[in-house]
Amino acid sequence: MKRITLCLLAAFALLALCSCQAGGDAGTPDDAPDTETVQSQPEPTEISEQSDAPQSGQQDKETPQVGEAEQERPETLQFQLGASGYAMSVPRSYRNGDVTVEELRGNQIAYYYSAESDMDFDVYQFPKPDSESGLEEYLHAAAADFDGTEIAYRQINGVNVGSYKSREIYDGVEYDVLVALMEEGAEYVQVIFWLDGENAEQEATAILNTLSEVKTFDLHLGTLPFCMSVPEDFSLGDESGQASFVKGQTWYYYSENSPLDFDVYQWKKEGYTLEKYAIEEARRYEAERLDYKTINRVFVAYYYSYEEYEGVMYPVANYLFEEGNDFMKISFWLDGEIAVRQADRIVSTLRRTDR
């Protein structure tokens, strides 16, 4: 096995590189997700005073149950490749390991390992060095740089993929590796399989052949006419917020293979306007700024906070919007850079729905 890194210092350092500020300071709207469907709205509201606003982030624990009997779990999981639109089906034994600061600076965004296999793999996501050249041209250049052999360019489940084999050194040990390259917009996505173990190449090839676009489902938000497109491996958890100022409803969603999870809250306005409530809540959470924008014709107020869960502080991206007599909030808990980008991708799909 190439490695298993479970270093808490690396994990905290990775969080420090998050686009939200650490050290107890709330992230600023400059860190906000950029989406193609977002339109600019009124000037941001500067937050400088404290307030006794209700805390919607800590509402009654009334989470619906997934079902009376737990469904039989499939043998594989959909692993989204970073924050890209691609995924692979991977045995359930694989886990998301830590990525060091040095590796993060080298564009590595994920590391996956399994206690049941010596074959593990890294995921990279980075801007194209030359916007004029395509995947096939970049493939041959990369293979030449690393003395690559067995260069191939083909489609896997409708996705253009380039691959080659080479040898790389880790901790003084040389390994055979299988490198796979895809392109998405202005970025490349790269997977490096470390071929350690008797059947490592067969295992890597089997996983690579499952490559496809991320499968999503429309997640309907509470009882209001809104939904988002969420990777299919996210499911409803059985824990949520604490009791607070009103009897609202809280839903918590998580994925076994993603560092991102999020809460959805719904509660009555109790005489508040969206702008007034958002200002007071942002003050309570000591956010530096509050902004407004429109996502697919849904007007939202949003701010970034820094909150504690089980003794660990996390940046949290909060989006508030309204319908009729109800407010709704989505809080994305940003455990690392992948979570930031995955939250960006998910919230960009927020929209109204008829049901």
HELIX and SHEET records of a PDB file:
HELIX    1   1 LEU A    8  ALA A   16  1                                   9    
HELIX    2   2 PRO A   29  ASP A   31  5                                   3    
HELIX    3   3 SER A   56  GLN A   58  5                                   3    
HELIX    4   4 VAL A  101  ARG A  105  1                                   5    
HELIX    5   5 LEU A  135  ASP A  145  1                                  11    
HELIX    6   6 ALA A  200  LEU A  208  1                                   9    
HELIX    7   7 LEU A  274  ARG A  284  1                                  11    
HELIX    8   8 GLU A  337  VAL A  347  1                                  11    
SHEET    1   A 3 VAL A  38  SER A  40  0                                        
SHEET    2   A 3 ARG A 289  ILE A 295 -1                                        
SHEET    3   A 3 THR A  45  GLU A  46 -1                                        
SHEET    1   B 8 VAL A  38  SER A  40  0                                        
SHEET    2   B 8 ARG A 289  ILE A 295 -1                                        
SHEET    3   B 8 VAL A 298  TYR A 309 -1                                        
SHEET    4   B 8 VAL A 312  GLU A 323 -1                                        
SHEET    5   B 8 ASP A 326  LEU A 334 -1                                        
SHEET    6   B 8 LEU A 260  LYS A 268 -1                                        
SHEET    7   B 8 GLN A 249  TYR A 254 -1                                        
SHEET    8   B 8 SER A 235  LEU A 236 -1                                        
SHEET    1   C 3 THR A  76  GLN A  80  0                                        
SHEET    2   C 3 TYR A  86  PRO A  91 -1                                        
SHEET    3   C 3 SER A 212  GLU A 213 -1                                        
SHEET    1   D 7 TYR A  94  GLY A  97  0                                        
SHEET    2   D 7 GLN A 108  SER A 114 -1                                        
SHEET    3   D 7 SER A 117  PRO A 127 -1                                        
SHEET    4   D 7 GLU A 187  TRP A 194 -1                                        
SHEET    5   D 7 VAL A 173  GLU A 184 -1                                        
SHEET    6   D 7 VAL A 159  TYR A 170 -1                                        
SHEET    7   D 7 THR A 149  ILE A 156 -1                                        
SHEET    1   E 3 THR A 216  HIS A 220  0                                        
SHEET    2   E 3 PHE A 226  PRO A 231 -1                                        
SHEET    3   E 3 ARG A 351  ARG A 352 -1                                        
END                                                                             
